[in-house]
């Protein structure tokens, strides 16, 4: 049994109500990367027809809630809306514009795209394969102008912040915010940590996110519930390229939230060694 199949088997055994242990309000934040009909082992793209099926299901059964508004509600200690879900993309691949964006428009669906500013600038190449080049600043501005897409920061070079010294980690956060604001002409309020686990989040980067005026920041700690104290390490649910609707339902319900406890245990071990963030 491969890792994905094992997770699904365990998810079917994990009662969704247990996902509420430790308190917090439910609002699943889904994390996609690429929507592309060509296979890519590194990027794990989702075929366009399956992504459309996700949007069709989410639009019928949930309210799609903007992530900036979610972070603001956590900041203010306000209740999150019931039966809502957030949609995010990481990295900034061209298919987000060419394939995902037309589908978002067709369904009137809001999403936040966290981009690597150096990738957009052509300074780094995340995949190196044709079809997974970066979007342009003009394309990002067009999506932003639609009112359906918010552009967030995902570092400048996509280096794992927990592996850098404090100065480098802070520079990755600061430069991404500056470059994206210059390229889009709008304030960048949201940040997503590359890789996003406890060992990947340098404490200095976490402090920089607070100090530089971000409203919220997103991890890959896998959980569908949130507490105000987690506003700078908001949980997300990772989406794989082959996640069908039944798997999506399980992830939305909290049945995969057992993974959070595995992530938390790993983060505690690294924090005890003086590395990364534990929450």
N, C-alpha and C positions, 0 to 999 in steps of 0.2 A: 504494500500500500504506500503510495507516495504521500508527501507532506500535505498537499492540498486535500487529498481524499481523507487523510487522517483527521485534519481539522474539521471537515464536514461531518464525519462520523461523530466526533466529540461534540460538535455543535448541536447535533440532533439529540444528544443525551443531556445537554446543559439546559435546565429550565430557564427560559427567558426572564422570569421574575427575579432570579438571582443576580441579574445584571444591575439591579438597583441597590445591591448591598453597598454600604458606604455612603448612601445618600446621593444627591445630585438630581438634576432634571434631565429628562430624555430629549435628545435631539440628535439623531444620527447624522454625522458629517461624513459623506462618502468621498474617498480619494481615488480618482482616476489618474491616468498618465497619458495614454495615447489611444486614439480611436482611428484605426487603420485596418484596411482589409488585407494587408500584407503581413505575414508572420515576422516576428522579430523576438528571438529568445531572450535578449537583454531587456527589452522594453515591455514585453507582454501586452501588446496592443489588444484593444477590444474591437471586434468587427463592427462596422457601422450599423448593420441590421440589429445586432444585439444591444448596442448602445441606444438605438431608437426604441427598442422594446423596453429598456430600463426607463427611458424618459416617459414613454406612454404609461407604464405602470405607476411611476412616481407621480405623474401629473394627475392621474385618476384617484390615487389613494392618499396623497400627502399634499401639504402645502410646502412649496419650495421656498426656504427662508434664506435671505442673504446673510452671509457670514459676518459682515460688518455689523449688522443689526444684532446678530447673536452675541458678538463680543461686547457690544454696547450694553446689552441687557445684563450680561454677566458683570460688567463693570459697575453698573448701577444697582446690582442686587435685585433686578426685576425678574419676573417669571418668564421662562421661555415658552413659546406657543406650543400647544399640544398638537400632536399628529403632524409634526413638521420634520423636514429633512434638509440638510445643506449639501451642496455639490461643489467639489473642488477638483482641480487638475494641478499636477505638479510638473515643472520643468519648462514648458513653453514650446512644445513641438509644433511644426507647421500644420499637422493634421488637426490640431485644436481649432485652427482657423478654417481650414479647407473642409473638414468633415464634421467636427463637433459643433461648430458655431452655427451652420445652417440648421442643424437639428434643434439646437437650443432655441433658435428663432422660431422654428416651426411649432414648437410646443410652448413658446413664451416662458422659457425656463431660465432662472437665474443661476449663474455659476461664478465662482472665484477661480482665477487662474494664477497660480503662484509661479512666477518666471525667474529664471536664473539670468540676471542682467548681463553677465559676461557672455552667455550663450546668445542672447539677442544681439549683442554688439559684435559677435563673430570672434570673440577672444578665446572661447573654449568650445569644443564640440563634444556633446555628451554621449552620443551613440556612434557617430561616424558613418552611418548608413544612409543611403539615398532614401528620401521619404521621411526621415526623422531630423531634418534640418530645423533650425529655429524659425519662429515667426519674426516678422519685422516690427519695428516700432509703429509704422503706419497701420499695420494690421491690428496691433494691440489697441491703438487709438480708435480704430473703427469699431472694434468689439466693445470697447468701453463706452463709446458714444451711443451704442444701441440701448444702454440702460440695463442690459441683461448680464453683462460681464463686468466684474471688478478685477483689477490687476493687483495682485499681491506680490511680495518679495520672497524669494527662495534662495537667498545669498547671491554673491557675485560670481563665484566660480564653481559652486556645488561641491566644494571640499567639505568633508565632515568636520563640523566645527569643534567637536570634542577632541579631535586629533591635532588641533592647532594650538599655538600658545595664545594667551589671552588677547594680546594686541592684534594678532591676525584674525581671531574669531570676531572681535569687535569690528574690525575693518570690513569683514565680509558682510556684516549686518548693515553697517553705516553706508557702505558704498552701494549696496543693492538698493537701499531706499533712495539715495541721491540719484542714481542712474535711472531708476524707474520713474521717479517724479519728473526728472528732466525729459525723459522720453515720452511720457504720456501726458504731461501737463497737469496732472492731478496728484493730490496727496495719496501716499501709499500708507494705508492704515493697518494692513495685515501682513503677517510674516509666517512662513512655514519652514521649519528646520530641515535641512537635508538629512535624509534617512530618519531622523526624528525620534530615535529611542533615547533612553536616559544617558547612555555613554556618548551619544552623538551631540548632546546639547551642552556646550561649554557654559559653566556658570557665568562667565563674563559676557557671553553672547546673550544669555537670558536677561542679565542686568541691562545690557545695551538696548535690547528690545523695549524694556520698560522706559529707559531714559530717553530714547529717541522718539518717543511719542506714538508708538504703535498702539492701536486699540486692543489687539489680541494677536496671539501667535499659536500655531498649530503644530502638534507633534504627530507621531504615528503610534502613540499609546492607543491600543485598540479597545475602545469602549463607546457606548452610545449615550452615556450620561455624563453630566458635567457639573462642577461646582464653581462658584465665583472665584475661589482661590486658585483655580486652574486656568485663569484667563490667558496666561502666557504659555501654557502647555495644553491647549485644548485637544481633547481626544478626537481621533478620526478612525473610520473603518476602511480598511484597504480593500479595493476592488480589483479582482483578477480578470484577465481578458476573456476567460471562459465561464465567468459567473452567469449562469442562467437565472431566470426569474425566481425559481424556488430557492436557490442559494441567496439571491438578493433579499428575499423575504426573511430568511434566517438571519442574515446580517442586520437587517433593519430591526428585527425583533429583539436583538440583544443576545441571541443564542451563541454568537461567536465571542461574546465578551469575556469568556473564560481566558482568552488569550491575554487580556489586560493583566491578569494576575501573574502570568508568566513574564510579561514585560516588566511588571513592577518588581518582581523578585530579582530579575537580571539587573534592573536599574539600581536596586538597593546594594547589590554586590559591588557594582562599579563605584557607587557613591561612597561606600565604606573604604574604598581604596583611594579616595580623594579625586575621583574622576566623574564627570557627568552630573546629571541632575536626577534626583529621586523625588517623587511626589507621592 
